[in-house]
């Protein structure tokens, strides 16, 4: 008989493995990584990356980390790490031997981290108690935040999710629920959001630069549709029917769009919307459009949406020869 067959029935539930369940006060919620997620290859990759990063950073101090939550809980290695990365000099003991002194030292270190990273208490995804209790989830959040601040070029894997168990003490006892939590962000979504934020900033606070942006994008468009005998002069209106947008996509992508698939001379808003929807679909399928676009906004001559779409094409094909 397979040994796993027996251990599966003998193994206590994940809740009983939690170091948190005995000291949760009334109305409090805590969460930890479900043990079933600990074998997630992406999670293991993240842990190894952070371990290697710490060991490389503290190589001269002859410090070797083997387990994030086990080796960092008392603040000793965190203290060395902050001194090395940020030249922070903290008024704490180098060696804290008692639990009380260790927690006091850890509190000073985490307060320094929050101040250095300019984080409010509500933004913190860790606490003195959770780090000291060797909670892996909190330890990961803390180290990722430190790494992003002091070494932003560290290639932290994106889009890592784990299953977490959330525990709450109610009047009737402990209540648990499972959820999926993303430890690291989706890099593509962040880049897309960054582009969107840039255009929001442009329209809200730098309208004087808007004409310059339009000029660059129109030069790019005309460079590629010019050999079709087309010339775009008005970015505010000439993309609304989707025709030039579709022809531009075809020119840049090196393919011919069947004239039966779109309206070359749209006569109404419905036909214009059909064209723009087709353009959005082509951009999305080609991996060029990494944020949601409402085709009606382009038909309605929303300048910001139109420029965002043109900028996606410009970013991809700005070095393409005609």
Secondary structure, DSSP 4 states (H G I P E B T S, - for coil): --HHHHHHHHSPPHHHH-SSGGGPPTT-EEEEE-GGGTT-HHHHHHHHHHHHHHHHHTGGGT---S-HHHHHTTSHHHHHHHHHHH----SS-S---SHHHHHHHHHHHHHHHHHHTT--GGG-S--HHHHHTT-HHHHHHHHHHHHHHH-TTS-PPSS-EEEEEEEEEETTEEEEEEEEEESS--HHHHHHHHHHHHHHHHHHH-GGGHHHHHHHHHHHHHHHHGGGT-----TTTTTTTSHHHHHHHHHHHT-PPPGGGS-TT--SHHHHHHHHHHHHHHHHHTT---S---HHHHHTT-HHHHHHHHHHHHHHHTT---
